Amino acid sequence: MKNRSRRELLKMAPLAAGGLLLFDRSRNWLLDRGVALSDGASGLLFRSSHLAKTFSDRQVTPLDKYPLNSYLVDDPEVDLARWKLDVSGLVRKPAQYTLDEIRTLPKVMQNTEHVCVEGWTVIGNYGGVRVSDFLSSVGADPAARFVEVQCADDYYESLDVDSLRHPQSLLCYEMYGQPLTREHGAPLRLIMPTKLGYKQAKYIVAMRVTKVLSARTGFWEDQGYSWHGGL
């Protein structure tokens, strides 16, 4: 009878689990735990020494075939002539930096893949400065764990410092050898081939270096998307 009871319990377990999914609170709890587990695994597996695949110039997707995907509009009408990047938080040199000041850092060019959570991918040609070089130049605290990003179209994002210091993570101001166009995030955007596309914020206007995240961690993350967003 004991063995039979155990078998009956095992048979009923899937039905009980299915029943839990009928309740919004239980379903949301399970989804949250699943996303948290995925984030934890992504963080543990991340290695700054592991480079994303790079491609030859002939493999690059033509610019006119590069999809546009914006949070609000393709052009939030940034005043490019007066634009400055506001840097705050745990840095020795908090200030508003012009694009010319950012461009004084070593320029990096790379052909890497952009992967959208919607299922499409493209190979783009990008130019800019390594985020790690910029963080070093503003004196980011080595103990800082996160950077929060604010955009001109009210999009917002946060990222782990380890991923930002990856050698292929760029503050991008060029695509295909030309200044970044408005629809692709001018004057400055993130390019991070180790992350999904929604982590690669466009139209950046502010960066805050911190040890503790704000309550708002990211536009899509606050709606249930993975925070780490790693590939």
C-alpha positions as CSV (number, residue, x, y, z in Angstrom):
1,M,0.0,0.0,0.0
2,K,2.9,2.4,0.8
3,N,4.5,1.7,-2.7
4,R,1.1,2.2,-4.3
5,S,0.5,5.5,-2.5
6,R,4.0,6.7,-3.6
7,R,3.2,5.8,-7.2
8,E,-0.2,7.6,-7.0
9,L,1.5,10.7,-5.6
10,L,4.0,10.7,-8.4
11,K,1.2,10.5,-11.0
12,M,-0.6,13.4,-9.4
13,A,2.5,15.7,-9.2
14,P,2.3,16.8,-12.9
15,L,-1.4,17.6,-12.5
16,A,-0.7,19.6,-9.3
17,A,2.0,21.5,-11.1
18,G,-0.3,22.2,-14.0
19,G,-2.9,23.4,-11.6
20,L,-0.5,25.9,-10.1
21,L,0.0,27.4,-13.5
22,L,-3.6,28.3,-13.6
23,F,-3.1,30.9,-10.9
24,D,-1.4,34.1,-11.9
25,R,0.6,34.4,-8.7
26,S,2.0,30.9,-9.0
27,R,2.7,31.3,-12.7
28,N,4.5,34.6,-12.2
29,W,6.5,33.1,-9.3
30,L,7.7,30.2,-11.4
31,L,8.6,32.5,-14.3
32,D,10.5,34.8,-12.1
33,R,12.4,31.9,-10.6
34,G,13.2,30.6,-14.1
35,V,14.5,33.9,-15.3
36,A,16.6,34.3,-12.1
37,L,18.1,30.9,-12.6
38,S,18.9,31.8,-16.2
39,D,20.5,35.0,-15.2
40,G,22.6,33.3,-12.5
41,A,23.8,30.7,-15.0
42,S,24.7,33.4,-17.6
43,G,26.7,35.3,-15.0
44,L,28.6,32.2,-13.9
45,L,29.4,31.2,-17.5
46,F,30.5,34.6,-18.7
47,R,34.3,34.9,-19.4
48,S,35.8,38.2,-20.4
49,S,38.5,36.3,-22.2
50,H,36.0,34.5,-24.4
51,L,35.6,36.6,-27.6
52,A,32.4,36.7,-29.7
53,K,32.9,35.6,-33.3
54,T,34.2,38.2,-35.8
55,F,33.5,38.3,-39.5
56,S,35.1,39.4,-42.7
57,D,34.0,42.6,-44.5
58,R,32.3,40.6,-47.2
59,Q,30.1,38.8,-44.6
60,V,28.8,42.1,-43.2
61,T,25.1,42.7,-43.7
62,P,24.5,45.8,-46.0
63,L,23.5,48.8,-44.1
64,D,20.2,49.1,-46.0
65,K,19.4,45.5,-44.8
66,Y,20.1,46.2,-41.2
67,P,16.7,46.2,-39.3
68,L,15.7,49.2,-37.2
69,N,14.2,48.3,-33.9
70,S,13.5,51.2,-31.5
71,Y,11.7,51.4,-28.1
72,L,9.7,54.5,-29.0
73,V,10.7,56.2,-32.2
74,D,13.6,55.8,-34.7
75,D,14.7,59.4,-34.0
76,P,14.1,61.0,-30.6
77,E,15.6,64.2,-32.2
78,V,18.7,64.5,-30.1
79,D,20.4,67.9,-30.5
80,L,23.7,66.4,-31.8
81,A,25.5,69.8,-31.7
82,R,24.9,70.2,-28.0
83,W,24.9,66.6,-26.9
84,K,27.0,65.5,-23.9
85,L,27.3,62.3,-22.0
86,D,26.6,62.8,-18.3
87,V,28.8,60.5,-16.2
88,S,28.1,60.2,-12.5
89,G,28.3,57.8,-9.5
90,L,31.4,56.0,-8.4
91,V,33.9,57.8,-10.6
92,R,36.8,60.1,-9.9
93,K,35.9,62.4,-12.8
94,P,32.1,63.0,-12.9
95,A,31.4,65.3,-15.7
96,Q,29.5,65.8,-19.0
97,Y,31.7,64.5,-21.8
98,T,31.5,65.7,-25.4
99,L,31.7,63.2,-28.3
100,D,35.1,64.7,-29.3
101,E,36.4,64.0,-25.8
102,I,35.2,60.4,-26.0
103,R,36.8,60.1,-29.5
104,T,40.2,60.9,-28.1
105,L,40.4,57.4,-26.7
106,P,41.8,54.6,-28.9
107,K,39.3,53.7,-31.7
108,V,38.3,50.1,-32.3
109,M,36.7,48.7,-35.4
110,Q,34.9,45.3,-35.4
111,N,32.5,43.2,-37.5
112,T,30.3,41.3,-35.0
113,E,26.9,39.8,-34.9
114,H,23.8,41.6,-33.4
115,V,21.3,39.1,-32.0
116,C,17.7,40.3,-31.4
117,V,15.5,38.6,-28.9
118,E,12.8,38.6,-31.6
119,G,14.8,36.0,-33.5
120,W,16.7,38.0,-36.2
121,T,20.4,38.5,-36.5
122,V,22.7,40.7,-38.5
123,I,26.4,41.2,-38.9
124,G,27.4,44.8,-38.6
125,N,30.5,46.9,-38.9
126,Y,31.0,49.1,-35.8
127,G,33.5,51.7,-34.7
128,G,34.0,53.3,-31.3
129,V,35.9,53.1,-28.0
130,R,36.0,50.2,-25.6
131,V,33.8,50.8,-22.7
132,S,36.6,49.5,-20.5
133,D,38.9,52.3,-21.8
134,F,36.2,54.9,-21.1
135,L,35.5,53.6,-17.6
136,S,39.2,53.7,-16.8
137,S,39.5,57.3,-18.2
138,V,36.8,58.6,-15.9
139,G,38.2,56.7,-12.9
140,A,35.5,54.2,-12.3
141,D,35.7,52.6,-8.9
142,P,37.1,49.0,-9.2
143,A,34.6,47.9,-6.7
144,A,31.6,49.1,-8.7
145,R,29.5,46.3,-10.1
146,F,27.0,48.0,-12.4
147,V,26.5,50.8,-14.8
148,E,23.0,52.3,-15.3
149,V,22.3,53.9,-18.7
150,Q,19.7,56.5,-19.6
151,C,18.7,57.3,-23.1
152,A,17.2,60.3,-24.9
153,D,14.0,58.4,-25.8
154,D,13.5,57.6,-22.0
155,Y,14.7,54.0,-22.6
156,Y,16.8,52.8,-19.7
157,E,19.2,49.9,-19.0
158,S,21.6,48.5,-16.5
159,L,24.6,46.2,-17.1
160,D,27.2,44.3,-15.1
161,V,30.6,45.9,-15.2
162,D,32.3,42.6,-16.1
163,S,30.4,42.5,-19.4
164,L,31.0,46.2,-20.1
165,R,34.7,45.6,-19.6
166,H,34.7,42.8,-22.2
167,P,37.2,43.9,-25.0
168,Q,34.4,43.8,-27.6
169,S,32.0,46.0,-25.7
170,L,32.0,49.4,-27.4
171,L,30.7,52.9,-26.9
172,C,29.9,53.0,-30.6
173,Y,29.8,56.3,-32.6
174,E,30.3,54.9,-36.1
175,M,28.7,52.2,-38.3
176,Y,30.1,51.2,-41.7
177,G,32.8,53.8,-41.5
178,Q,30.4,56.7,-41.2
179,P,29.1,58.6,-38.1
180,L,26.2,56.8,-36.4
181,T,22.9,57.8,-38.0
182,R,20.0,59.0,-36.0
183,E,17.9,55.8,-36.6
184,H,20.8,53.6,-35.4
185,G,21.3,55.5,-32.1
186,A,23.2,58.7,-32.8
187,P,25.4,60.0,-31.4
188,L,26.3,57.2,-29.1
189,R,25.1,53.7,-28.5
190,L,26.3,50.4,-26.9
191,I,27.6,47.5,-29.0
192,M,28.0,44.3,-27.0
193,P,28.2,41.1,-29.0
194,T,28.1,39.1,-25.8
195,K,24.5,40.4,-25.1
196,L,21.1,40.3,-26.7
197,G,20.0,43.4,-28.6
198,Y,17.8,45.0,-26.0
199,K,20.8,45.4,-23.7
200,Q,22.6,47.5,-26.3
201,A,21.0,50.8,-25.6
202,K,20.9,53.6,-28.2
203,Y,20.8,57.4,-27.9
204,I,22.8,57.3,-24.7
205,V,22.7,60.5,-22.6
206,A,23.8,59.4,-19.2
207,M,25.9,56.6,-17.4
208,R,25.9,56.1,-13.6
209,V,28.5,53.8,-12.1
210,T,27.2,52.1,-8.9
211,K,27.5,49.2,-6.5
212,V,23.8,48.8,-6.1
213,L,21.1,48.8,-8.8
214,S,18.1,51.1,-8.7
215,A,14.6,49.7,-8.5
216,R,14.3,50.1,-12.2
217,T,16.8,47.8,-13.8
218,G,15.8,48.0,-17.5
219,F,12.8,48.8,-19.6
220,W,12.3,45.2,-20.8
221,E,13.7,43.6,-17.7
222,D,11.1,45.4,-15.6
223,Q,8.6,43.6,-17.7
224,G,10.0,40.1,-17.2
225,Y,13.0,39.9,-19.5
226,S,16.3,38.4,-18.4
227,W,18.5,41.0,-16.7
228,H,21.9,39.5,-17.7
229,G,20.8,39.0,-21.3
230,G,23.9,37.1,-22.2
231,L,24.6,35.0,-25.3
